[in-house]
Amino acid sequence: MKRLGLLLLATGAALAVGSAIAEDRASIEARFAAERQACQQHFAVNHCVDAARRKEQEALAPVMAQERAQAAEDRRRRSEAQVERRRARDLQSAREEGQRRERLLVSPAPRPLAPAAAASASPLGPMPPMPVPASSAPTSAELKKAQDRVAAREVRERDAEARLRQHAEREARRQAPGARPVAPPLKASAPAVQNP
């Protein structure tokens, strides 16, 4: 629950950063829109507009990088919140299942009604007691299997979280200023066939 509160707090900070980035973008776009409008007064309109567009793209490059980083952080935060909600839901359902099984194990078998009470309870006469199936009580093997499933799910969730963190770190390194661009993977070429 504490992590969920921290995630909500971080989301509020991210919204503030996101609005500052949006304001920067709006001011840059407004400035260059005015420049493009001024280009309409020149003889070489296309050249002037192209130059203004290049300047705008250069000015927007850091803002766009911030937007991409902010979007990646938002995705990571939403993913963490979803994992936390899923973990809480699974924990709650496991608790409820454990309590249900414990009640079945602890509760005594239903007692048949006394013949006089049974006769007064039913207008058709006394009813025989309902047999309790022996299979309704969970066995220790079933409980062990349920615990193993919960443990396996937790391991899978931890692995998924680790993969998400690794991915976020790789993205941060890739988008860091001064980072070398990542080359696409090389395709394996087929061996050359030699003619005899």
C-alpha positions in Angstrom: 0.0 0.0 0.0 2.9 2.3 0.8 4.3 1.7 -2.8 1.0 2.7 -4.3 1.0 6.0 -2.4 4.6 6.7 -3.6 3.5 5.9 -7.1 0.6 8.4 -6.9 2.9 11.0 -5.5 5.4 10.5 -8.3 2.6 10.7 -10.8 1.6 14.2 -9.5 5.2 15.3 -9.9 5.3 13.9 -13.4 2.2 15.8 -14.4 3.9 19.0 -13.3 7.0 18.2 -15.3 4.7 17.3 -18.3 2.9 20.6 -18.2 6.3 22.5 -18.2 7.4 20.5 -21.2 4.1 21.3 -22.9 4.5 25.0 -22.2 8.1 24.9 -23.7 6.8 23.2 -26.8 4.0 25.7 -27.2 6.3 28.7 -26.8 8.7 27.3 -29.4 6.0 26.5 -31.8 4.4 30.0 -31.4 7.8 31.7 -32.0 8.5 29.8 -35.2 4.9 30.2 -36.4 5.5 33.9 -36.3 8.8 33.4 -38.2 7.1 31.4 -40.9 4.4 34.1 -41.1 7.2 36.7 -41.5 8.6 34.6 -44.4 5.6 35.3 -46.4 6.9 38.9 -46.9 10.1 37.7 -48.6 10.7 36.9 -52.3 12.1 33.4 -51.6 9.3 32.2 -49.4 10.1 28.4 -49.6 13.8 28.9 -48.6 12.8 31.1 -45.7 10.1 28.7 -44.5 12.5 25.7 -44.8 15.1 27.6 -42.8 12.5 28.4 -40.1 11.3 24.8 -40.0 14.9 23.6 -39.6 15.5 26.0 -36.7 12.2 24.9 -35.1 13.1 21.2 -35.4 16.5 21.9 -33.7 14.8 23.9 -30.9 12.2 21.1 -30.5 14.7 18.2 -30.4 15.5 18.5 -26.6 11.8 19.1 -25.8 10.8 16.0 -27.8 13.5 14.0 -26.0 12.1 15.1 -22.7 8.6 14.1 -23.8 9.8 10.7 -24.8 11.6 10.2 -21.5 8.5 11.4 -19.6 6.3 9.0 -21.6 8.7 6.1 -20.9 8.6 7.0 -17.2 4.8 7.2 -17.2 4.6 3.8 -18.8 6.9 2.4 -16.3 5.0 3.9 -13.4 1.6 2.6 -14.8 3.2 -0.8 -15.2 4.4 -0.8 -11.6 1.0 0.3 -10.4 -0.7 -2.5 -12.4 1.7 -5.1 -11.0 1.1 -3.8 -7.5 -2.7 -4.0 -8.0 -2.4 -7.5 -9.4 -0.3 -8.6 -6.5 -2.7 -7.1 -3.9 -5.7 -8.8 -5.7 -3.9 -12.1 -5.8 -2.9 -11.9 -2.2 -6.5 -11.0 -1.2 -7.9 -13.9 -3.2 -5.3 -16.3 -1.7 -6.2 -15.1 1.8 -9.9 -15.6 1.1 -9.3 -19.0 -0.3 -7.2 -19.9 2.7 -9.9 -18.7 5.1 -12.6 -20.6 3.2 -10.5 -23.8 3.4 -9.7 -23.2 7.0 -13.4 -22.8 7.8 -14.2 -26.0 6.0 -11.5 -27.8 8.0 -12.4 -26.3 11.3 -16.2 -26.3 11.1 -17.9 -29.4 12.5 -20.0 -31.6 10.3 -23.7 -30.6 10.3 -25.7 -32.3 12.9 -29.0 -33.9 11.9 -32.1 -32.4 13.3 -33.9 -34.2 16.1 -36.9 -36.2 14.7 -39.5 -33.9 16.4 -37.8 -30.8 15.0 -37.5 -32.3 11.6 -41.1 -33.2 11.5 -42.2 -29.8 12.5 -39.8 -28.2 10.0 -41.1 -30.0 6.9 -44.8 -30.5 6.1 -43.9 -33.6 4.2 -42.4 -35.3 7.1 -38.9 -35.9 8.4 -36.1 -35.6 5.9 -32.9 -37.6 6.1 -29.8 -35.7 6.9 -27.7 -34.6 3.9 -24.4 -36.5 3.6 -21.3 -34.3 3.6 -19.0 -35.3 0.8 -15.5 -36.2 2.0 -13.9 -34.5 -1.0 -15.1 -31.0 0.1 -12.4 -30.7 2.7 -9.1 -29.7 1.2 -6.2 -32.0 1.6 -2.7 -31.0 2.6 -1.6 -31.8 -0.9 -4.1 -29.3 -2.3 -3.0 -26.6 0.1 0.6 -27.2 -0.8 -0.2 -27.0 -4.6 -2.1 -23.7 -4.0 0.9 -22.3 -2.0 3.3 -23.4 -4.8 1.1 -21.7 -7.4 1.1 -18.4 -5.4 4.9 -18.6 -4.9 5.5 -19.3 -8.7 3.3 -16.3 -9.6 5.3 -14.1 -7.2 8.5 -15.3 -8.8 7.1 -14.5 -12.3 6.1 -11.0 -11.2 9.5 -10.3 -9.7 11.1 -11.5 -13.0 8.8 -9.2 -15.0 9.6 -6.3 -12.8 13.3 -6.9 -13.2 12.9 -7.1 -17.0 10.9 -3.8 -17.0 13.7 -2.1 -14.9 16.4 -3.4 -17.3 14.4 -2.1 -20.3 14.0 1.3 -18.7 17.7 1.5 -17.9 18.6 0.5 -21.5 16.1 3.2 -22.8 17.6 5.8 -20.5 21.1 5.0 -21.7 20.1 5.0 -25.3 18.3 8.4 -25.0 21.1 9.9 -22.9 22.8 12.9 -24.5 26.0 11.9 -26.1 25.0 8.3 -26.3 26.1 6.5 -29.5 23.2 5.5 -31.7 22.4 1.8 -31.6 23.0 0.1 -34.9 20.4 -2.4 -36.2 21.4 -6.0 -35.9 23.3 -7.4 -38.9 21.6 -10.1 -41.0 23.4 -13.3 -41.4 24.3 -13.9 -45.0 24.1 -17.3 -46.7 27.5 -18.9 -47.4 28.6 -18.4 -51.0 28.2 -21.4 -53.3 31.4 -22.3 -55.2 31.2 -23.8 -58.6 33.7 -26.6 -59.3 
